[in-house]
Amino acid sequence: MNPDTVVQLMRDALMLTFWLAAPLLAVGFVVGLAISLVQIATSIQDNAVSSIPRLAAFLIALLIFLPWMLQKTIAYTTALLGDLGRYAR
């Protein structure tokens, strides 16, 4: 296996990780920002007020995006294992 192949494999793995994490991180960011604005407006600074809605939104987003995430992961794994003979050289 030459260095270019290794670099391409690592790049593909990192890009897949980025695309899988991006929707969940975006939801967490938007919900966190909205909760922070509500806390500023109401002067409520309790940790539970900020943590529980953010965790609930993250869980809902995970349930919504899970089929897409599994599809992407299965496609990547199938492509990787399908070319396994090429990488063994």
N, C-alpha and C positions, 0 to 999 in steps of 0.2 A: 504494500500500500504506500503510495507516494504522499508527500506532505500536502499537496494540493487537495487530494481526496479527503484527508483528515480535516483540513481547514474547512472544506465544503460541508462535511458531515457535522462538524461543530457549529458552523454558521447556521445550518438548517435546524439543528436542535435548539439553538438559542433563539432563533426567530420563531419557532413553534412555541417555545416557552413564553416569549413576549406576547404573541397573539392569543395564547390561552389565558394569560394573566390580565391582559389589557381591559377586557370588559368588566371584570370584577373590580379591578383597581379604579376604573372610571366611575362605577356605581358607588364604591366606597368614598371616593373623593367628592362626588356631587352630593351625596347624602350627608357626609361630614360637613361640607360647606353650608348646606341648608340648615343643619342642626346648629352650627355655630352662629349663624345669623339669627336664628330663633332665640338662642341663649343670650345673645347680645341684646336683642330687643326686649326680652322679658327679664333679664338680669338673673336668670336661674343658672347657677354654676355647679350643678350636681353631676358627678361622673356617670351615674346611671342614666341620666337624661341623654347624655351623648353616646354612651356605649350601646345600650339596648336597641335603639332604632337603627344604628349603624350595623350591628350584627344581624338584625332581622332583615334589613335590606340586602346585606351580603348573602344571607342564606337564600332569600327569594331569587336574587340574581344568579346564584349558583344553580338553583333548580331550573331556572329558565335557560341558562346557557349550557347546562350539562350535556344535553344531546349533541349540540354543536361541538363542544369540546371533545367529547368522545369520538365523534366522527373525524375530527382533525387528527386526534391521536392515533386512531386506528389506521387512517390513511397513511400517516407518516411511518408507523411501525410496519405496515404491509409493504410500503415502498422500500424501507430499509432492509427488511428481511428478504424481500424479493431480489435485491441486488447483492445479497450476501456473498455469492460466488465471485462477483466482481471485486469485492473488497478483500477477499482472501488472498488474492494474488500479490 
